[in-house]
C-alpha cells in the first residue's frame, strides 16, 4: 500500500510541475506525465486486484 500512496503523491507533484508557469521543457514534462499516469493506473489496479503492491517480495 505504501508504494501505491507514494506513486499517487509523485503523480500529484508531477501535475504541479507541469502546470507551473515556469515549467521548462513542457513537451518533455507532458511525456513524463503520461508515463507517470500509466504507472499510477497500473499500481492502483495491482493494489485493487491482488492486494500485493510490491511485486519484488516473495
C-alpha positions as CSV (number, residue, x, y, z in Angstrom):
1,X,0.0,0.0,0.0
2,X,2.9,2.4,0.6
3,X,4.1,2.0,-3.0
4,X,0.6,3.0,-4.2
5,X,0.4,6.0,-1.9
6,X,3.9,7.1,-2.9
7,X,3.0,6.8,-6.6
8,X,-0.1,8.9,-6.1
9,X,1.9,11.5,-4.3
10,X,4.6,11.6,-7.0
11,X,1.9,12.0,-9.6
12,X,0.4,14.9,-7.8
13,X,3.8,16.6,-7.6
14,X,4.3,16.0,-11.3
15,X,1.0,17.6,-12.0
16,X,2.1,20.7,-10.1
17,X,5.4,20.8,-12.0
18,X,3.6,20.6,-15.4
19,X,1.1,23.2,-14.6
20,X,3.5,25.7,-13.0
21,X,4.1,28.8,-15.0
22,X,7.9,28.3,-15.0
23,X,7.9,24.7,-16.4
24,X,10.8,24.3,-18.7
25,X,10.7,21.7,-21.4
26,X,7.0,21.4,-21.3
27,X,6.7,18.8,-24.0
28,X,9.1,16.5,-22.1
29,X,7.1,17.1,-19.0
30,X,4.0,16.0,-20.8
31,X,5.7,12.8,-21.8
32,X,6.7,12.3,-18.2
33,X,3.1,13.0,-17.1
34,X,1.7,10.3,-19.5
35,X,4.3,7.8,-18.2
36,X,3.5,8.6,-14.6
37,X,-0.2,8.3,-15.2
38,X,0.2,4.8,-16.7
39,X,2.4,3.8,-13.8
40,X,-0.2,5.1,-11.4
41,X,-3.0,3.3,-13.1
42,X,-1.0,0.1,-13.0
43,X,-0.2,0.4,-9.3
44,X,-3.8,1.2,-8.4
45,X,-5.1,-1.8,-10.3
46,X,-2.5,-4.0,-8.8
47,X,-3.5,-2.9,-5.3
48,X,-7.2,-3.4,-6.0
49,X,-6.9,-6.8,-7.7
50,X,-4.2,-8.6,-5.8
51,X,-3.5,-6.5,-2.7
52,X,0.2,-7.2,-3.3
53,X,1.7,-3.8,-4.0
54,X,5.4,-4.9,-4.0
55,X,5.9,-7.5,-6.8
56,X,9.6,-8.0,-5.8
57,X,8.6,-9.5,-2.5
58,X,8.1,-13.3,-2.4
